Amino acid sequence: MTSYTSVSSVPRLVIAAPSSRSGKTTVATGLMAALTERGLAVSPHKVGPDYIDPGYHALASGRVGRNLDAYLCGPELVAPLFAHGARGCDIAVVEGVMGMFDGASGQGELASTAHVAKLLRAPVVLVVDASSQSRSVAALVHGFASWDPEVRIGGVILNKVASDRHEELLRDALESTGVPVLGVLRRAPQVDTPSRHLGLVPVAERQAAALEAVAAMAAQVRAGCDLEALVALARSAGALSGPAWEPPVTATGRREVVAVAGGPAFTFSYAEHAELLTAAGAEVVVFDPLRDEQLPDGTRGLVIGGGFPEMYAAELSANEPLRKAVAELAFGGAPVAAECAGLLYLCRELDGRPMCGVLDATARMDERLTLGYRDAVAVGDSVLAPAGTRMRAHEFHRTVVEPGAGPAPAWGIRSPQPRVEGFVRGGVHASYLHTHWAAEPGVARRFVDRCRAS
């Protein structure tokens, strides 16, 4: 069922920056936490395919973090997905991706923070790393504010300001731009979060430390930003009405148990996937492959998303009972959908350690980063899609699977180089590609239907 409730009453802000590592996550997460502390229901969102930042957003707001990706889902779904996540909230905070105008490579503004801000008719707060500049900040802010007249920069937050004198110089310079300063943050190492080969360490791997980091971010934003001005700016967002996205309800009869891998090793998932599976008739049960020695009772299908199995290869390998249970389920013909980390887990081995052995392939860490959006087409029929189905996807890993494709590949990819990748074998669909099922709701329905038939 589709909802036609107007969402024009939901105030919203987009937190953007001139480049990565300017402090977007600190400001967005701290703002979410500070507003939540004031008793507001805050809806957290992240532009792009990032799985890690939404975990910190969820800690800050107490609500599930959601992604807004104009490439994976198409521009037409950005506002409906936002409306779905923001329903019932007092305010929404949207963290941008990369630099404000950086989007899908070679495709103009598509999927950039600026693009999403325009689709949401939301004002933008520009976070500027001011650590190595003074008067030049005015030229930078003026350039970003004037580059695209359809993007409204309603204020700037200066990050990594060294001293009162430094702040004074920055404020004096910015007066000529007409863009108000809505916050000044001093350098604060306590808000830093550790990173590794694919970005920040996920919340699930450092729960207590993550809570402390979020609290520090909230304190910094609370002390350094004009919260009243930020809320007032959010309330100036343009009218946004139309249908909110809803997972199509197709459930009939009994519910089939679909086990979804979770825990520290498998943290990459879009919230809408579980909602789509539930609407299609599944009973979604989360399990932890690091600790659970058996699949949930009555499991008829298995979804293993992305994450960091390479960091937990020893523990995953040591859980032999679960590895055998996964293999038995897969070889029995049950539907299994595996993305990236799930692909590695289904291989014979990962960095020399035994895995589930469902796929006749091995996996290992690699120094080269594979990253980018992909335009994919299903090579043959599978539990997720019939042959010829086109889906947009995202690839992000520092591992190599050999061979890269099975006798029946999962996807054909057109660019940057034409190739096939992944594995389709019986009920198994395993691939490096991350997809967003909201763009193709038939994926969840087809998967659950196969659970009933298996």
Buried (B, 14 or more C-beta within 10 A) or exposed (E): EEBEEEBBBBBBBBBBBBEEEBBBBBBBBBBBBBBBBEEBBBBBBBBBBBBBBBBBBBBBBEBBBBBBBBBBBBBEBBBBBBBBBBBEBBBBBBBBBBBBBBBBEEEEBBBBBBBBBBBBBBBBBBBBBBBEBBEEBBEBBBEBBEEBEEBBBBBBBBBBBBEEEBBEBBBEBBEEBEBBBBBBBBEBEEBEBEEEBBBBBBBBBBEEEBBEBBBBBBBBBBBBBBBEBBBEBBBEBEEBEBBBBBBBEBBEEEBBBBBBBBBBBBBBBBBBBBBBBBBBBBBBBBBBBBEBEEBBEEBBBBBBBBBBBBBBBEBBBEBEEBBBBBBEBBBEBBBBBBBBBBBBBBBBBBBEBBBBBBBEBBBBBBEEEEEEBBBBBBBEBBBBBEEEBEBBBBBBBBBBBEEBBBEBBBBBBEEEEEBBBBBBBBBBBBBBBBBBBBBBBBBBBBBBBBBBEB
